[in-house]
Amino acid sequence: MNTHKIGRLMAVAAVAALSTASLVACGGSDDGGGDSGGSGGTDVGVILPDATTSPRWESQDRPNLEKAFDEAGLEATIQNAQGDTAKFGQLCDSMINEGVKVIIITNLDSESGAACLKKAADAGVTSIDYDRLTLNGGASYYVSFDNVKVGELMGTGLDECITASGKKGGNIVYVNGAATDNNAALFKSGYEKALEAKIADGTYKLVGDQSGEWDATKAGKVFDQMYTANGGKIDGVVSANDTMAGGIIARLKANNAQGKIPVTGQDASVEGLQNILQGFQCGTVYKNTALEAKAAADLAIALIEGDEDAAAALATGTVEDTEAGRDVPSVLAEPVWITKESVVTVIKDGQADAAEVCAGAIAALCTENGVPQ
């Protein structure tokens, strides 16, 4: 991995500088229904993966991308493949035929993602992998977070939560993301790295390691299997996102063990933040997708204007496509570990709605933890 070559602060500064300097024709973005109807046609086509593996795609990424494109003056169409690779391919074909200048995709898997990127290249359309790198896909650029660091935050976060509970070690399990998602492999490499020394010295014993496929029900089932196999003696859970954490917590509730076993997460979803405030989930990795969307929009501006120097200035590092043996020019943002005391950060950044997070009985917990309502 070459992610550690990223100059993150330089990338953020470059994004801001390019944003203020770039001038393009009149713009606007649609809300996912197709061509926004601008006189200059559609500049950018975006394909989001689904609306189920994480609520972030529709609740965070779509509005952040819309805002970034609007501010940049770009005509954009944002569509969602709804977890269907056939629909993903149809959307890709439609956008290329429509004449988009840049296509931005979050793949469902590398195979279907690569097929889209090849079609884009053949049509002379520049491509950006958004959030997930498409292995052997050939994207021109990659915009995401440091996903190994995301995993490291889960690992160190779990260690801190177990220590804070008064335990000096114990049995831990991994509930990983989908095997088809390259990010899941990067996350896992991060939490394995963070916990390897304490597993090696016997502080922790890894007693389960399965995929939950980014699905709450599947994650709950595999956790149940691990919980039963170990006679309920599990002291910590690395769950690779909040959606799966919700399924795991549901199984813990069924065993009257909610809040007794630390569980990690990722995405700072409404459910995840509520579980953290209630003490059911020990923390989540927060990825401010406004930064990610802004970087993608600014890269799109540079590419549409044919300014390769400006694009290169944004991409201050690379991420390795391990299948193609190629380093992909990349812009990575910095993830943040969120606990009960820092839920307010997500609210203040505008990446979660206080009214949703603090609904009902959660209101008192929000007040206790300084979350404005």
C-alpha positions as CSV (number, residue, x, y, z in Angstrom):
1,M,0.0,0.0,0.0
2,N,1.2,3.5,-0.8
3,T,-1.5,5.3,1.1
4,H,1.1,6.6,3.5
5,K,2.6,8.7,0.8
6,I,-0.4,10.9,0.9
7,G,0.2,14.5,2.1
8,R,-3.2,14.9,3.6
9,L,-2.9,18.5,4.7
10,M,-1.5,19.5,1.3
11,A,-4.4,17.8,-0.4
12,V,-7.0,19.6,1.6
13,A,-5.2,22.9,1.0
14,A,-5.0,22.2,-2.7
15,V,-8.7,21.3,-2.9
16,A,-9.6,24.7,-1.3
17,A,-7.3,26.6,-3.5
18,L,-8.6,25.1,-6.7
19,S,-12.2,25.5,-5.6
20,T,-11.8,29.3,-5.3
21,A,-9.8,29.6,-8.5
22,S,-11.9,27.5,-10.9
23,L,-14.4,29.2,-13.2
24,V,-16.9,27.2,-15.3
25,A,-20.1,27.8,-17.2
26,C,-23.5,28.0,-15.6
27,G,-24.4,25.0,-13.5
28,G,-26.6,23.1,-11.2
29,S,-27.1,19.4,-10.2
30,D,-30.1,17.2,-10.2
31,D,-31.4,15.1,-7.4
32,G,-30.8,11.7,-9.0
33,G,-33.4,11.7,-11.7
34,G,-31.4,12.3,-14.8
35,D,-30.1,15.3,-16.9
36,S,-30.6,18.5,-15.0
37,G,-31.4,20.3,-18.3
38,G,-28.6,22.9,-18.4
39,S,-27.9,24.5,-21.8
40,G,-24.4,23.0,-21.8
41,G,-25.5,19.4,-21.3
42,T,-24.4,17.2,-18.4
43,D,-20.8,17.6,-17.3
44,V,-20.6,14.9,-14.6
45,G,-22.3,11.6,-14.1
46,V,-22.2,9.9,-10.7
47,I,-23.3,6.3,-9.9
48,L,-23.8,5.5,-6.2
49,P,-23.9,1.8,-5.3
50,D,-27.0,1.3,-3.2
51,A,-29.2,2.5,-0.4
52,T,-28.9,-0.4,2.0
53,T,-25.3,-1.3,2.9
54,S,-25.0,2.1,4.5
55,P,-27.4,5.1,4.8
56,R,-24.5,7.4,4.0
57,W,-24.9,7.1,0.2
58,E,-28.2,8.9,0.1
59,S,-28.2,10.8,3.4
60,Q,-24.6,12.2,3.2
61,D,-22.9,11.6,-0.2
62,R,-25.8,12.6,-2.5
63,P,-26.5,16.0,-0.8
64,N,-22.8,16.7,-0.4
65,L,-22.1,15.9,-4.1
66,E,-25.1,18.0,-5.1
67,K,-23.8,20.9,-3.1
68,A,-20.3,20.6,-4.4
69,F,-21.4,20.5,-8.0
70,D,-23.8,23.4,-7.6
71,E,-21.0,25.5,-6.0
72,A,-18.7,24.5,-8.8
73,G,-21.2,25.4,-11.5
74,L,-21.3,21.9,-12.9
75,E,-24.3,20.2,-14.5
76,A,-24.5,16.8,-12.9
77,T,-26.7,13.7,-12.8
78,I,-26.5,11.5,-9.7
79,Q,-28.0,8.1,-9.9
80,N,-28.1,5.0,-7.6
81,A,-27.6,1.5,-8.8
82,Q,-29.7,0.1,-5.9
83,G,-27.3,-2.8,-5.4
84,D,-28.0,-4.1,-9.0
85,T,-25.0,-4.7,-11.2
86,A,-27.2,-4.8,-14.3
87,K,-28.7,-1.4,-13.4
88,F,-25.2,-0.2,-12.7
89,G,-24.1,-1.1,-16.2
90,Q,-27.2,0.5,-17.7
91,L,-26.6,3.7,-15.8
92,C,-23.0,3.7,-17.0
93,D,-24.0,3.2,-20.6
94,S,-26.6,5.9,-20.4
95,M,-24.2,8.5,-18.9
96,I,-21.6,7.7,-21.5
97,N,-24.1,8.0,-24.4
98,E,-25.4,11.2,-22.9
99,G,-22.0,12.7,-23.3
100,V,-20.8,13.3,-19.8
101,K,-17.3,14.7,-19.6
102,V,-16.4,12.9,-16.4
103,I,-17.9,9.8,-14.8
104,I,-17.6,9.2,-11.0
105,I,-18.5,5.7,-9.7
106,T,-18.7,3.8,-6.5
107,N,-18.5,0.3,-7.7
108,L,-20.7,-2.6,-6.5
109,D,-17.8,-5.0,-7.2
110,S,-14.5,-4.6,-9.2
111,E,-15.7,-6.7,-12.1
112,S,-18.8,-4.6,-13.0
113,G,-17.0,-1.4,-12.0
114,A,-14.1,-2.2,-14.3
115,A,-16.4,-2.9,-17.2
116,C,-17.9,0.6,-16.8
117,L,-14.5,2.3,-16.6
118,K,-13.3,0.5,-19.7
119,K,-16.3,1.8,-21.6
120,A,-15.7,5.3,-20.3
121,A,-12.0,5.1,-21.4
122,D,-13.0,3.8,-24.9
123,A,-15.4,6.8,-25.2
124,G,-12.8,9.3,-24.1
125,V,-14.5,10.0,-20.8
126,T,-12.3,10.6,-17.8
127,S,-13.2,8.6,-14.7
128,I,-12.9,9.0,-10.9
129,D,-13.3,6.1,-8.5
130,Y,-15.3,7.5,-5.5
131,D,-14.7,6.0,-2.0
132,R,-13.9,2.5,-3.4
133,L,-11.0,1.7,-5.7
134,T,-12.0,-0.5,-8.6
135,L,-9.3,-3.1,-8.9
136,N,-8.0,-3.5,-12.4
137,G,-10.4,-0.8,-13.4
138,G,-8.0,1.9,-14.7
139,A,-9.7,4.9,-13.2
140,S,-7.9,8.2,-13.9
141,Y,-8.2,9.3,-10.3
142,Y,-9.3,8.0,-6.9
143,V,-11.0,10.1,-4.2
144,S,-11.6,8.6,-0.8
145,F,-10.4,8.4,2.8
146,D,-7.3,6.7,4.1
147,N,-9.1,3.4,4.5
148,V,-6.2,1.6,6.3
149,K,-6.4,4.4,8.8
150,V,-10.1,3.8,9.1
151,G,-9.4,0.2,10.1
152,E,-6.7,1.3,12.5
153,L,-9.1,3.6,14.3
154,M,-11.6,0.7,14.7
155,G,-8.8,-1.5,16.2
156,T,-7.4,1.1,18.6
157,G,-10.9,2.3,19.4
158,L,-12.0,-1.2,20.4
159,D,-8.8,-1.6,22.5
160,E,-9.6,1.7,24.3
161,C,-13.2,0.7,24.9
162,I,-12.3,-2.7,26.4
163,T,-9.7,-1.1,28.6
164,A,-12.2,1.6,29.7
165,S,-14.6,-1.2,30.7
166,G,-12.0,-2.4,33.2
167,K,-10.9,-5.5,31.4
168,K,-7.3,-6.2,30.6
169,G,-8.0,-8.3,27.5
170,G,-10.2,-11.2,26.4
171,N,-11.8,-12.8,23.4
172,I,-12.5,-10.6,20.3
173,V,-14.2,-11.2,17.0
174,Y,-14.1,-9.5,13.6
175,V,-17.2,-8.9,11.5
176,N,-15.8,-7.8,8.2
177,G,-17.3,-6.0,5.2
178,A,-18.1,-7.6,1.8
179,A,-15.4,-9.7,0.2
180,T,-16.2,-7.9,-3.1
181,D,-15.3,-4.5,-1.7
182,N,-11.6,-3.6,-1.8
183,N,-12.2,-1.1,1.0
184,A,-13.3,-4.0,3.3
185,A,-9.8,-5.6,2.8
186,L,-8.2,-2.2,3.6
187,F,-10.2,-1.7,6.7
188,K,-9.4,-5.2,7.9
189,S,-5.7,-4.7,7.2
190,G,-5.9,-1.6,9.4
191,Y,-7.6,-3.2,12.4
192,E,-5.4,-6.3,12.1
193,K,-2.4,-4.0,12.2
194,A,-3.7,-2.1,15.3
195,L,-4.4,-5.3,17.3
196,E,-1.7,-7.7,16.1
197,A,0.8,-6.9,18.9
198,K,-1.8,-7.5,21.6
199,I,-3.0,-10.7,19.9
200,A,0.6,-11.9,19.7
201,D,1.3,-11.2,23.4
202,G,-2.0,-12.9,24.5
203,T,-3.8,-9.8,25.6
204,Y,-6.5,-10.6,23.1
205,K,-7.5,-13.9,21.5
206,L,-9.2,-13.7,18.1
207,V,-12.0,-16.3,18.3
208,G,-14.1,-15.3,15.3
209,D,-13.4,-13.8,11.9
210,Q,-16.3,-13.7,9.3
211,S,-17.9,-11.4,6.8
212,G,-21.2,-9.7,7.5
213,E,-21.5,-8.5,3.8
214,W,-22.4,-5.0,4.9
215,D,-25.8,-6.4,5.9
216,A,-27.4,-6.0,9.3
217,T,-29.2,-9.4,9.3
218,K,-26.2,-11.3,7.9
219,A,-23.9,-9.7,10.4
220,G,-26.3,-10.5,13.3
221,K,-26.4,-14.2,12.2
222,V,-22.6,-14.6,11.9
223,F,-22.1,-12.9,15.3
224,D,-24.7,-15.2,16.8
225,Q,-22.8,-18.1,15.5
226,M,-19.5,-16.8,17.0
227,Y,-21.3,-15.9,20.3
228,T,-22.8,-19.4,20.6
229,A,-19.5,-21.1,19.6
230,N,-17.7,-19.3,22.4
231,G,-20.4,-19.8,25.1
232,G,-21.1,-16.1,25.2
233,K,-17.5,-15.3,26.2
234,I,-16.8,-12.4,23.8
235,D,-15.2,-9.3,25.1
236,G,-15.1,-7.0,22.0
237,V,-16.4,-6.8,18.4
238,V,-14.8,-5.1,15.5
239,S,-17.8,-4.4,13.3
240,A,-16.7,-2.8,10.0
241,N,-19.7,-0.4,9.8
242,D,-22.7,0.9,11.7
243,T,-25.2,-1.1,9.7
244,M,-23.7,-4.4,10.7
245,A,-23.2,-3.1,14.3
246,G,-26.9,-2.5,14.4
247,G,-27.5,-6.2,13.6
248,I,-24.9,-7.3,16.1
249,I,-26.4,-5.1,18.8
250,A,-29.9,-6.6,18.1
251,R,-28.4,-10.1,18.8
252,L,-26.8,-8.8,22.0
253,K,-30.1,-7.4,23.1
254,A,-31.7,-10.8,22.5
255,N,-29.0,-12.2,24.9
256,N,-29.5,-9.3,27.4
257,A,-25.9,-8.3,26.7
258,Q,-26.3,-4.9,25.0
259,G,-23.8,-2.4,26.3
260,K,-21.8,-5.1,28.0
261,I,-19.6,-5.9,25.0
262,P,-17.9,-3.1,23.1
263,V,-18.8,-2.9,19.4
264,T,-17.2,-0.7,16.8
265,G,-18.7,0.8,13.7
266,Q,-18.1,3.2,10.8
267,D,-20.0,5.9,8.9
268,A,-21.5,7.9,11.8
269,S,-25.0,7.0,10.7
270,V,-28.0,8.1,12.7
271,E,-28.5,4.6,14.1
272,G,-24.8,4.4,14.9
273,L,-24.8,7.7,16.7
274,Q,-27.9,6.7,18.7
275,N,-26.4,3.4,19.7
276,I,-23.2,5.2,20.8
277,L,-25.2,7.7,22.9
278,Q,-27.1,4.8,24.5
279,G,-23.9,2.9,25.3
280,F,-24.6,0.0,23.0
281,Q,-21.8,0.9,20.5
282,C,-18.5,2.1,21.8
283,G,-17.6,4.3,18.8
284,T,-17.7,4.8,15.0
285,V,-15.3,6.0,12.4
286,Y,-16.6,9.3,11.0
287,K,-15.8,10.2,7.4
288,N,-16.8,13.7,6.6
289,T,-18.1,13.0,3.1
290,A,-18.4,16.8,2.4
291,L,-14.6,16.7,2.1
292,E,-14.7,13.7,-0.2
293,A,-17.4,15.2,-2.4
294,K,-15.6,18.6,-2.6
295,A,-12.4,16.9,-3.7
296,A,-14.3,14.9,-6.4
297,A,-16.0,18.1,-7.7
298,D,-12.7,20.0,-7.8
299,L,-11.0,17.2,-9.7
300,A,-13.9,17.1,-12.1
301,I,-13.5,20.9,-12.7
302,A,-9.9,20.5,-13.5
303,L,-10.4,17.5,-15.8
304,I,-13.3,19.2,-17.7
305,E,-11.1,22.3,-18.2
306,G,-8.3,20.0,-19.5
307,D,-6.1,21.3,-16.7
308,E,-3.9,18.3,-15.9
309,D,-1.6,20.4,-13.8
310,A,-4.4,21.4,-11.5
311,A,-5.6,17.8,-11.3
312,A,-2.1,16.7,-10.5
313,A,-1.8,19.3,-7.8
314,L,-4.9,17.9,-6.1
315,A,-3.7,14.3,-6.3
316,T,-0.7,14.6,-4.0
317,G,-0.3,10.9,-3.6
318,T,-1.2,7.5,-4.9
319,V,-3.0,4.3,-3.9
320,E,-1.9,1.0,-5.3
321,D,-4.2,-1.1,-7.6
322,T,-2.9,-4.4,-6.4
323,E,-4.3,-6.3,-9.3
324,A,-3.2,-4.0,-12.1
325,G,0.2,-3.2,-10.5
326,R,-0.5,0.5,-10.9
327,D,-0.4,3.5,-8.6
328,V,-3.6,5.5,-9.0
329,P,-3.4,9.3,-8.4
330,S,-5.4,9.9,-5.3
331,V,-6.8,12.5,-2.8
332,L,-7.5,11.0,0.6
333,A,-9.3,12.7,3.5
334,E,-8.7,12.0,7.2
335,P,-11.1,9.8,9.2
336,V,-12.0,10.5,12.8
337,W,-12.9,8.2,15.7
338,I,-16.2,9.3,17.4
339,T,-17.3,8.3,20.9
340,K,-20.2,9.5,23.0
341,E,-18.3,12.7,23.9
342,S,-17.7,13.7,20.3
343,V,-21.0,12.9,18.6
344,V,-21.5,16.6,18.6
345,T,-18.7,16.9,16.0
346,V,-20.8,15.1,13.4
347,I,-23.8,17.3,14.1
348,K,-21.9,20.5,14.0
349,D,-20.3,19.5,10.6
350,G,-23.8,19.1,9.2
351,Q,-23.3,15.4,8.5
352,A,-26.2,14.3,10.7
353,D,-29.5,15.9,11.7
354,A,-29.8,16.6,15.4
355,A,-33.6,16.2,15.2
356,E,-33.2,12.7,13.8
357,V,-30.4,11.6,16.2
358,C,-32.0,13.1,19.3
359,A,-35.5,11.9,18.7
360,G,-37.6,10.6,21.5
361,A,-35.7,9.1,24.5
362,I,-32.4,10.0,22.9
363,A,-33.0,13.7,23.5
364,A,-31.9,13.5,27.2
365,L,-28.7,11.7,26.2
366,C,-28.0,14.4,23.6
367,T,-28.4,17.1,26.2
368,E,-26.0,15.2,28.6
369,N,-23.4,15.0,25.8
370,G,-23.6,18.5,24.6
371,V,-25.5,17.9,21.3
372,P,-27.4,21.0,20.3
373,Q,-31.1,20.4,19.5
